[in-house]
Amino acid sequence: MTAHSSSPVAIVTGASSGIGRACALAMDAAGMRLVIVGRNRERLEALAPSLTTEPVIVAGDVAEPSIAGQAVERAIESFGQLDILLANAGLYLPDRGWEVAPERVTELVTTNVLGVMHGVHAALPTFIAQGAGDIVVTSSVSGHQVIPWEPIYSATKHAVQTFVHGTRQQLIGTGVRVGSVAPGIVLNELWGVNRDDSSIEEEVAAGRGMRSEDVADAVLFMLRQPRHVTIRDLVMVPTNQEI
């Protein structure tokens, strides 16, 4: 999982809700030290007491390159190392593109695509220099096929998949692993479902949705592979999702 003998240090973007929050909790439980990144400082601060080790909080929009750089700098300053980047922050938009305000489209594309690219580019110099590191990007099943009710969102995730695959190939021989986790329906805030919504258990039991924690388990599975193994793409869908 890491080139260092001490507890791994991970940056988690989009950590204030959904998959990011679940991953932060799971990674903390696995003994990792965290830099948690999100646009809402109050939510990040609310998450912190649930973690066993005090996290570093970076509040800001990952679409801004300076935020990714700040997260990497804070990891090194606070913990002396960086081992993992979970580039998770993202927005969702079911759409007829011509009916959506251009500003929303711009926000979606910059967050979902540039947010990933900026984070990866900020972390790579450290990973390459130390000869090891793990990058996991939260993609979507929408990045593996066209979903007609979300063409703009699908386009961003196709871009993410291309970026992950191309970057992984460029990094062959460096010791840095790059892969994506691509979920189907996850019943969380991205889908407008609060984590205490009583409908989650019903939908999960019916095989029509997954929990954020299910994705967090998949991310840990990817990270726990021996160094000679890379999970390039992990696509996971609810058993009864018709895609």
Salt bridges, closest charged atoms under 4 A:
GLU45 OE2 - ARG41 NH1 3.95
ASP83 OD1 - HIS4 ND1 2.47
GLU107 OE2 - ARG39 NH1 3.00
ASP134 OD1 - ARG177 NE 2.64
ASP134 OD2 - ARG227 NH1 2.75
GLU201 OE1 - ARG211 NH2 2.66
GLU203 OE2 - ARG208 NH2 2.75
ASP233 OD2 - HIS165 NE2 2.91
ASP233 OD2 - ARG232 NE 2.66
